[in-house]
Amino acid sequence: GERMDAIDKGWMRANPLRPFDPPLTAAGSEMGKKAGHAIHALINTEKLAPVSRVYSSPLIRCIETAAEVCESLGFSGKICPEP
């Protein structure tokens, strides 16, 4: 999804502790929700097993995207960040 540093070019300088780990924008969060809805539709259409685990990069934008996807899927398990 869309990242904060893509719309705010000063974001990296304003966040020196994690300059390369920007969060999602509101549009990026919406993209994550849409991805989750698309995955949900595919699971239902293809009669696939429901999601049982979610793995993600530990970057904040990736965790945020995974959280939006999980919410859209109705998945209440934990997101497993991978190193």
C-alpha positions as CSV (number, residue, x, y, z in Angstrom):
1,G,0.0,0.0,0.0
2,E,0.9,3.6,-0.2
3,R,3.6,4.7,2.3
4,M,3.9,7.9,4.2
5,D,7.2,8.7,2.7
6,A,5.7,8.6,-0.8
7,I,3.4,11.6,0.0
8,D,5.6,13.4,2.6
9,K,9.1,13.7,1.3
10,G,10.3,15.1,4.7
11,W,9.1,12.1,6.5
12,M,12.5,10.4,6.7
13,R,14.2,13.5,8.2
14,A,11.3,13.9,10.7
15,N,11.7,10.3,11.9
16,P,15.4,9.7,12.4
17,L,15.0,6.5,14.6
18,R,13.3,4.6,11.8
19,P,13.8,6.6,8.6
20,F,13.3,3.6,6.4
21,D,10.2,2.2,8.1
22,P,7.3,4.5,7.2
23,P,3.7,3.7,8.1
24,L,0.9,3.4,5.6
25,T,-1.1,6.4,4.6
26,A,-4.9,6.3,4.9
27,A,-5.0,5.3,1.2
28,G,-2.5,2.5,1.9
29,S,-4.7,1.2,4.7
30,E,-7.6,1.2,2.3
31,M,-5.5,-0.8,-0.2
32,G,-4.8,-3.4,2.5
33,K,-8.6,-3.7,3.2
34,K,-9.3,-4.1,-0.5
35,A,-6.6,-6.8,-0.7
36,G,-8.3,-8.6,2.2
37,H,-11.7,-8.5,0.5
38,A,-10.2,-9.8,-2.7
39,I,-8.5,-12.7,-0.9
40,H,-11.8,-13.4,1.0
41,A,-13.7,-13.5,-2.3
42,L,-11.1,-15.8,-3.9
43,I,-11.2,-18.2,-0.9
44,N,-15.0,-18.4,-1.2
45,T,-15.1,-18.7,-5.0
46,E,-12.5,-21.4,-5.1
47,K,-13.7,-23.1,-1.9
48,L,-10.3,-22.9,-0.3
49,A,-9.5,-23.5,3.3
50,P,-9.7,-20.4,5.5
51,V,-6.5,-18.5,6.4
52,S,-5.0,-20.1,9.5
53,R,-1.7,-18.1,9.7
54,V,-0.4,-14.8,8.6
55,Y,3.3,-14.0,8.2
56,S,4.7,-10.6,7.6
57,S,7.9,-8.6,7.3
58,P,8.6,-6.8,10.6
59,L,8.4,-3.4,8.9
60,I,5.6,-1.3,10.3
61,R,3.9,-0.8,6.9
62,C,3.9,-4.6,6.3
63,I,2.4,-5.3,9.7
64,E,-0.3,-2.6,9.1
65,T,-1.1,-4.1,5.7
66,A,-1.4,-7.6,7.2
67,A,-3.6,-6.2,10.0
68,E,-6.0,-4.7,7.4
69,V,-6.0,-7.9,5.4
70,C,-6.8,-9.9,8.5
71,E,-9.6,-7.6,9.6
72,S,-11.2,-7.9,6.1
73,L,-10.9,-11.7,6.3
74,G,-12.3,-11.9,9.8
75,F,-9.1,-13.5,10.9
76,S,-8.5,-13.1,14.6
77,G,-5.3,-15.0,14.9
78,K,-1.9,-13.3,15.5
79,I,0.3,-11.9,12.8
80,C,3.7,-13.6,12.8
81,P,6.5,-11.1,12.0
82,E,9.4,-12.8,10.3
83,P,13.0,-11.6,10.6
